[in-house]
C-alpha cells in the first residue's frame, strides 16, 4: 500500500494535479487532440477561402485593366476617324474603369493583409498543436500511474486554461472569417454607376475634352511620323 499512499500524496501536493478530476484522463486528452485537429481543419478551410477571394480579386483587376486598354484603343481609333463624340464616350468609360481599378487594387491589398494574418494564425495554431502532442505523451504516462489510485478528488481546474485557450482560438478564427466575408461583400459591391450608352456626363465634359486633345495630339504625331 506504500506506493499508492505516496502517489496520492503527490497528487494532493499538485504535482499530478492536472489529472485529479479526470476519471479517464487518456480519453480526455484524446478528445482535446480531436478538438485541436478540428480547429486546424477550420483554419485551413478559412485560409483556402481567403486565397480564393484573393485570386478572384486579382482576376477582376486583370479584367478591368483589359477594359481600360480596350477603351483607350477605341478612343484613339475614333480620333483618327474624326469621331470626337465617340472618342469622348470611350474616354469616359476608360476613366470610370480606371477609378474601378484603383478601388479593386485597394481591396486586393486588404485581402492580402487578411491572408497574411490567417497564415500567421494557422502557423501559431500548428505550433500549439505540436506542443500539446508532446505534453500529451507525458501526461498519458502520468495518467497510467495515476489510474492506480482508487479514489481521485474531483476539481474544476483540470485543463481549464487549455480549454479557455482553445475556445479563444475558435472564436478568433470565426471572427476573422466573418470580417473577411463582410469586407469582401462590402468591397465587391461598388457604388460606381455605369453611364448611359451614348450619354456624356456633364461633370466630366471638361476633363474629357482635355484628354481628347491629348489623344488627338498623340494621333497627329504618329501620323506625321509615318
C-alpha positions in Angstrom: 0.0 0.0 0.0 3.0 2.3 0.4 3.2 3.2 -3.3 -0.5 4.1 -3.5 -0.2 6.3 -0.5 2.8 8.1 -2.0 1.0 8.6 -5.3 -2.0 10.0 -3.5 0.3 12.4 -1.6 1.9 13.6 -4.8 -1.5 14.2 -6.4 -2.7 16.2 -3.4 0.5 18.3 -3.4 -0.3 19.4 -7.0 2.5 17.6 -8.9 -0.1 15.4 -10.6 -2.9 18.0 -10.1 -3.8 18.3 -13.8 -5.2 14.8 -13.7 -7.0 15.0 -10.4 -10.6 15.4 -11.7 -10.4 13.1 -14.7 -12.0 9.6 -14.4 -10.5 8.8 -17.8 -7.6 11.3 -18.4 -6.4 9.5 -21.6 -9.9 9.8 -23.1 -10.0 13.5 -22.2 -6.5 14.0 -23.8 -7.7 12.3 -27.0 -10.8 14.5 -27.0 -8.6 17.6 -26.8 -6.5 16.3 -29.6 -9.6 15.8 -31.8 -10.7 19.4 -30.9 -7.4 20.9 -31.8 -7.3 18.9 -35.1 -10.8 20.2 -35.8 -9.5 23.7 -35.3 -6.6 23.1 -37.6 -9.0 21.9 -40.3 -11.2 25.0 -39.8 -8.2 27.2 -40.1 -7.1 25.6 -43.3 -10.6 25.9 -44.7 -10.6 29.6 -43.8 -7.2 30.1 -45.4 -8.4 28.4 -48.6 -11.5 30.6 -48.7 -9.3 33.7 -48.2 -6.9 32.6 -51.0 -10.0 32.1 -53.3 -11.2 35.6 -52.6 -7.7 37.0 -53.3 -7.4 35.2 -56.6 -10.9 36.3 -57.6 -10.0 39.9 -56.9 -6.8 39.5 -59.0 -8.9 38.2 -61.9 -11.2 41.2 -61.5 -8.3 43.6 -61.7 -6.9 41.9 -64.8 -10.3 42.1 -66.5 -10.6 45.8 -65.6 -7.1 46.5 -66.9 -8.1 44.9 -70.2 -11.2 47.2 -70.4 -9.1 50.3 -69.7 -6.8 49.3 -72.6 -9.7 48.5 -74.9 -11.4 51.9 -74.3 -8.1 53.6 -74.9 -7.7 51.9 -78.3 -11.3 52.8 -79.2 -10.8 56.4 -78.3 -7.7 56.7 -80.5 -9.4 55.0 -83.4 -12.4 57.4 -83.1 -10.0 60.4 -83.1 -8.3 59.0 -86.3 -11.7 58.8 -87.9 -12.7 62.3 -86.7 -15.5 60.9 -84.4 -15.0 63.2 -81.4 -18.2 62.3 -79.7 -17.4 58.5 -79.9 -13.9 59.3 -78.6 -15.4 61.1 -75.6 -17.7 58.2 -74.8 -14.8 55.8 -74.9 -12.6 58.1 -72.8 -15.4 58.5 -70.3 -15.7 54.7 -69.8 -11.9 54.5 -69.6 -11.9 57.0 -66.7 -14.6 55.0 -64.9 -12.7 51.8 -65.3 -9.6 53.4 -64.1 -11.4 54.5 -60.9 -12.7 51.0 -60.5 -9.2 49.6 -61.0 -7.9 51.9 -58.2 -10.7 50.6 -55.9 -10.1 46.9 -56.8 -6.4 47.3 -56.1 -7.1 48.8 -52.7 -9.4 45.9 -52.0 -6.8 43.4 -53.0 -4.3 45.0 -50.6 -6.8 44.5 -47.8 -7.4 40.9 -48.8 -3.7 40.1 -48.9 -3.3 41.6 -45.5 -6.0 39.3 -44.2 -4.5 36.3 -45.9 -1.1 37.0 -44.2 -2.9 37.3 -40.9 -4.6 33.9 -41.5 -1.2 32.3 -42.4 0.3 33.6 -39.1 -2.7 32.4 -37.0 -2.7 29.0 -38.6 1.1 28.6 -38.1 0.7 29.6 -34.4 -2.1 27.0 -34.1 0.0 24.3 -35.6 2.8 25.2 -33.2 0.5 24.9 -30.3 -0.8 21.6 -31.6 2.7 20.1 -31.8 3.5 21.4 -28.3 0.3 19.8 -27.0 1.1 16.5 -28.6 4.5 16.4 -26.8 2.8 17.3 -23.5 0.1 14.7 -24.2 2.6 11.9 -24.3 4.0 12.9 -20.9 0.5 13.3 -19.4 -0.6 9.9 -20.7 2.4 8.3 -18.9 1.4 10.1 -15.7 -2.2 9.1 -16.2 -1.2 5.5 -16.4 0.3 5.8 -12.9 -2.5 7.9 -11.6 -5.1 5.4 -12.6 -3.7 3.1 -9.9 -5.2 5.4 -7.3 -8.7 4.1 -6.4 -10.1 7.5 -5.3 -9.4 10.7 -7.1 -10.7 14.0 -5.8 -12.9 15.9 -8.2 -12.0 19.5 -9.0 -12.8 22.0 -11.7 -9.3 23.1 -12.5 -8.2 20.3 -14.8 -7.1 21.7 -18.2 -9.2 24.8 -17.5 -6.6 27.2 -19.0 -6.2 24.9 -22.0 -10.0 24.8 -22.6 -10.1 28.6 -22.5 -7.2 28.9 -24.9 -8.9 26.5 -27.4 -12.2 28.4 -27.1 -10.5 31.8 -27.7 -8.8 30.3 -30.8 -12.1 29.1 -32.2 -13.7 32.5 -31.6 -10.9 34.3 -33.1 -10.9 32.1 -36.3 -14.7 32.6 -36.6 -14.4 36.4 -36.2 -11.6 36.5 -38.9 -13.8 34.6 -41.3 -16.8 36.9 -40.6 -14.6 40.0 -41.1 -13.3 38.6 -44.4 -16.8 37.8 -45.6 -18.2 41.2 -44.6 -15.2 43.0 -46.1 -15.5 41.1 -49.4 -19.3 41.6 -49.5 -18.9 45.3 -49.0 -16.0 45.8 -51.3 -17.3 43.8 -54.3 -20.4 46.0 -54.5 -19.1 49.3 -55.8 -21.0 52.5 -56.0 -19.8 53.4 -59.4 -22.7 53.6 -61.8 -22.4 52.6 -65.5 -23.0 55.6 -67.8 -26.0 55.5 -70.1 -24.9 54.5 -73.6 -24.4 57.5 -75.8 -24.6 60.0 -72.9 -21.7 62.3 -71.9 -21.6 63.1 -68.2 -21.6 66.9 -68.0 -19.4 66.8 -64.9 -16.7 65.0 -67.0 -17.0 67.3 -70.0 -14.0 69.5 -69.3 -11.8 66.6 -68.3 -12.9 64.6 -71.3 -12.1 67.5 -73.6 -8.6 67.8 -72.2 -7.9 64.1 -72.5 -9.4 64.2 -76.0 -7.0 66.9 -77.1 -4.0 65.0 -75.7 -5.1 61.9 -77.7 -5.5 64.0 -80.8 -2.0 65.4 -80.5 -0.6 61.9 -80.0 -2.5 60.6 -83.1 -1.3 63.5 -85.2 2.3 63.0 -84.0 2.1 59.3 -85.0 0.5 60.2 -88.4 3.2 62.9 -89.0 6.0 60.5 -88.2 4.7 57.9 -90.7 
